[in-house]
Amino acid sequence: MEEFLLNLSYLVVLASVAVVLLGGYEALAQDSGSAPADDTGVPPGLEITPADDAKSADELARLKFDDGFYSKIQNITDGQAQGEDSVRYYGVIIVVSRDNGDGADPDYAARHNKKEVARQLDLLGARNIVQADVLSFVTAHVPVDAIPQVSLMGEVYRIGDGEIKMAPTIDRAKSYTHSTPEDLFAASGLRGLNGSGVIVGVLDSLAYHDTAFGDRVLKQIKCPFSGCVEVSRAQIFASDRLGVIFGGHGTGVSQIIGASELSKNNGIAPGVSLIHVEGLGSAVSIPLGIDALLKEGADIVNMSFTSRTLQPSCNILRTVSSYSIIMNEAADRGLVMVAGSGNSGLSGGVVQYSTISAPACFYNIIAVGGLSTRDGSTAMYDGSSRGPILDKRLKPDLVAPAVVEKLSGTYGTDKNMIVGSGTSNAGPLVAGAAAILLQADPDLAPVDVRAALLLGATWMGPAECTSAGYERSDSSNGCSHAKQEPDRHLASSTPEALQTLNNVGLGALNTSNALRYVLEPAHIRSGHLASDSDTARYTFTVPEAGIQTKIILTWLRQSHGAISALDGVDRGAYTVANLDFVTLDPEGRQLGKASGRSSVQNTEFAVFTAPQAGTYTVIVSGTGMDEAGKRGQRFALASTHPLEGAPASNNPPVTHDRSVTIEPGSPIKILLAGTDPDGDSVSFYVDKGPRTDAVPQVIPAGANTSYIVHTPTGRPGDSFTVTPHDGTEEGAPVTITLVPESLPTGTVSDRSVMHVITDTDTLEIQPGSAQRGYSREFPGKDYPVTRLQLSSAGMIEPGAIIRTGSDTYTVAIPDGTRRVTFAGPVTIDSVMIFAKGIDTGFFQRQKTTSEGMYVSVGYKDVPTGDEDTPDIFLRGTNPHHVNPKTGAVYGDVDPGVICIDDAGSDGFRSDSNLTSIDTKTRFNVMYTCQDDRGNVNSTMRTVIVDDVVPTAPTRIGGKNKNLDTGDSFRPKGQCE
């Protein structure tokens, strides 16, 4: 039995029930198949002859599966069939590669790979195929027999289990001491900030629209396997049979984040906007929900649940999961991610260590443990899950109050009062605090928010403590321990200080303190290491001896790259960097108590008492950047004393702000160029990119120049922040602004038109009026149409001008044309259409151009002319199965296929790989259609061979003697 735990203990008072239930939510994941077994055997249907240095078919198949999922799939192959066609389907999450080895923009590569994976899944008979809008994954229900084949697609990076089920239960074992609302929601010191302008996503149960939120709930979304859909308030009330028990969890979490003064108690950020996404159903709703939040523009996501099933993937030294990869990419795209650590810290009165599970254990998540009282107290919430993580990383990151009393009633009354305890409450407090910080400085990246929260946290450990002692013995370190092993029960020799770190991380949430460090200059510095030989130097000044000092160095994992289909090597930008820092006193001596060095952390820290007044130096270095692709490693360094760049031993390099004119939708190369006064070689790193776009790779192009590849969308205000580096010193960061080419504006007809363009068709252009554009990314908003994909034969040179002067004008646009400019007003009735007439889903509107307007025509997306594969239609009543009789000739029984050309009416050759059947079994039959131009398409059908044809009865001896052939009988009168 797999388990999901909701990190909240609730006392629910229901008006209709005279029983008080105490305890915490616990959701149980229910396996859809049989028990796991060893990963042995080659997946059925795979026939691969690898090269000498390549992986075997079995190794390749296992390589891309989440921990234990390959075995699970093998064991449920013979499980109960689902669906009318008797095929056993299983829900999977497929992460696609972001690097195709051609130097292309990673986002463009991911979009291409999502389309290709979806196409191949369709050929395999998959259902509910959904491509993520922003992130790099696809979800689907796939025939179980075909799932191992999916892993061999070159576009696939990782495959995860999407069918972990969750259901709430009530744990009545224990009640807890509650803090007062005044302790929990005090807003003093927040300088009038309330989170206004910041969007927080709540991945939880959906919430009731009570008076606590006003009109600040922007959307409520459900994300099943069929895709995300918006849910109305009426639907929430109608579908929530459990009332406040299920819906109340998301409502309570949201109230902690952003309840207004109309509620019983204010939330920590009562001005935030909220988007609720149901994340407590099938596990697939987690990645789909995060993708939906990015699409909707969320800045922060709170996740008040944990998964024991995914706990093995917490050990990054051993494995990785599709869920963590997706969350890494989401953080890389600018989403601040917060999760409660869980409520597994106590069992039978004994503290349980190494109990933090997913998603709190993932690298880029801010993991929040629980306190029983106000900030600054050392009283732990006894149920709060403890660290360290299985790979010995320090978690939680920080702690916050885990108890809440008297949140507002579900319907705005006292009728359904909620009193809760658990880290489900602690997480939203930190999410709300992050909203305050982002309101104060909207340019903070997720790593900066993390650094500010940890720097501002009230320290609860010893006066002298560094992350160096977390892994090795150091007599000068108050947190030293010879070898910290993940164990439910830490050894009695473990220092109390180290136990404290496993309990509370780097301290208790202190929002006003974190806000001070954000608003006051230079406490948080963004930096970048380009290679293993690179260092970054900073200084700070201590006015007098004896002042306690805290230094935080933190960084995030970047988006994944690709796994080669041949050797399983990750050749992309999946960072495994290990950063460290040392601190030098004013005399230049290294302080042993002020260094952060650990091989698995992504947060290094030092807390120490300054031995003397003067200027101290912090040097950041690291290893693993050379293996991290071409991006190096971005980091945030934070200090309780303002940080300044160290005096340069040479002059820093220089580059300049600039604007780049773009065609939205068409990939471009953006050249980065700089100079260095000392003649040093200049490299670059991208500090920040457009919203929802992952930071691209920087590719060297020559002396003091590099370039990035990007596919722009044309959103107003899109830009890159780029910093030059000469190997020793950083230059000042600059902004590269992306400016869409200006187009005329007007009106757009709301009439849906689709016209199929083939070899024999032409594009008809008629006079018309100017228009305002229609954008796929922002439907209905005033963004110009700058991309039109057309497919037809003919000869129009790239960049040609089409002139109009008659009622109609006919033109054919060939493959390779990038732009067509119109010299007069025209109406285009054919937009975004594939050659074979399949609507891409981007546009279905009549478009009217005006003089001087242009359209961009395709880029690696649209097949033109007769260059696409033929269509294949399976014949027969069942599209996936036929049941011929054993011994039959297959061609006489199988309904076969019909091949239809996409264009050109070419001739066909149709093949299958099975002609006769002699064995009662199951076959996967591959059909192939090829047209005269060499275009090939294939599809698969599962053939179940069984003797399903009944024997025809033959009457013997007249109509009253109904005997079947083969029966024995005796003439009348000879009976014994």
C-alpha angles and dihedrals in degrees: 000000000000118000140212117191125204107215097226134093112205136196103199122193110199118189092218096047122068093201126093113217117203127193146048140310115258121182120200120214110218118208117229094208144037127293120295121266137187118298097248135136134039114278111260115262096023116125109173131157105198125203118258092265096037132099120262119252090256093049092047092050093050094042096074100040124100115249110295095356096105091057091046092054092048091052098050096049090104094039126125112303120245128205135023094286092059092240118142107231126192130192115241138177112220118196111202128213119263095201122061093178094251100100092249125149106284092226091053090048090050093050091050092048093048090054092047094047090049090051093051092045088055090054089052091055097253121164135212093025109185126180115206112244097219110005128065106257145090128211127203148147103251129188104260093231090057099049095088088053090055090062090062094060108112090223093059119097103172140355122211139184111263098179104074102134126213130201128170122241131176121243107205096178100106146012124208140215111263129220120224120260090243091060093048104044104032107146098189115134095026092112094230094305118138105170095267113167093022122110117214119193117211110205098194137083115329115268136231117247096237125160091272091081107032109188095334095101099097098182145346114213137187118202113195122160090278090064140268120308132177116249125211126226090248091054091053093054092044097049101041102092092168091056114197094002095070104018090039094067094065091039092053094046090050092049091055089052101042119355112149131225088272087072126080087258133013119248117235091256106027093174100059124114115234136213116189120206120183106239101161099083124065113355090242087076089071099067093031090050093050089049090051091051091052090048090051092050101253117172099196136022126202119204115189098181138079135208122216088185090066095044094105088061089060087079101082091183089065111031147339132224134222088240094057091045091053092047091048089055092047091055090046087057092055106270116139106219123204129179137174113245095230139253101263098103097108131049124169090346092303121117111242117212127197090033100126109117139181136342093016091054094057117111100245098041123101100228114208125200126194138260125193097219141018128321113291096032120124092212105117121209094247095220094054112120115247135216162253104102116233090264090051096257117152113254148197097050093210140335136240135180110297098195131077129185128201106352113183118285118265091247096037093267138091089255095099105028117180124211113178145173131190142079088287083082096044094056097055091050088060091043089053091048089052088054090056090052093048091050088053092049116011091186094068112121119217091260090053092051089050092050092049094050093049094045092049095045115113105253112238100176133083123302091254117044137138136173088242089078093051091082107020140038115264117166091202093057120087090207096050123142126166095227125357109207125186104250136151089231116038115219117266088243091063107115115248089237091060091049087053091055090052089051104042108010113208095347147283123319111268107176097180091051092049090047091053091055090050095049098041110075127257102006090114120043127187115216143167137213113207098190144355090272092054125101135182122212129201135171135208132184125230110201096205141003121268098041114138111238130195125196123187125191115183138162139173134232113254130228116292124257124203142301115224112240089222107045106013092236118149103230096172137086100284099143120222093169121154113205126192137177137203128198124219122202122227089275092055095252119140114246110223091201093052103056130099115208123155130139100218107030124099089197121060120183145176130196115186145144111253107243094208144002119265144072118325126195127218118199118195119200137154152173131235098049091112089058092045096081122249097317104074115201130302118206143174122228117196131184138177085233120061112266125223130188110263116254107277119246085206136010119285121245122259135222132159143233114260144168126234122203111222143187103224110235095023118101114241138186114233112204118220115201133173145160134224123211091216095049094249120152112264124220129175142217129196110234098183137004137190117306116278090011119110116236107267129232118265110228120197112239104176142300109354092342136101135161140214126211115223138169105213124207098200097243110162113256097020111154146148127235109214129185124198121220131191098196093269110035135036122227126218113289117250135199125238108198120205111219119189114223107262118255133186118262131218137124133316127215115237092218119122112226130173124178121180114226118205136161091282096043129089132205111250116211120191133184114268146142132285119275145205113236133252118219128200092213094051108022115200095013127114102265120130124253105241103157128066121166115205131172125199142116123260141087120279114145118232110271093020122159117232111207123204128201107138136062092266134019125191124205137164120214117208133211112282097033108135103180139015120193120203119218093197140024112288139168119227115204096181119068135165096351127154118228093255092051102258112145110232092211093239101103136004101166136111108253126206118191131198133214113298095016118129137199125210113228117214132302118205088321110086128054111222132204113350097333099111128093121265120259117250123205120190112223126220135058094287117053096204109030141041124181110211123180118259113260093027124128104253096221090056094053108031114087087217127196142294118224118208123185118233091221141346100040092253124178120259143221114202124195138176128187098227126063106163137021126217101153132069100234145095124283132190103218119198118207120198128196121189127181130209093269093057097256109149133197129178136190135181132230126188111225117200108199114207138139095256097147109098120226111260111241118237119201116224126192101014137307095303095056106069104181127154123231111273095031117126121226140160130229117262113281097028099089118132 
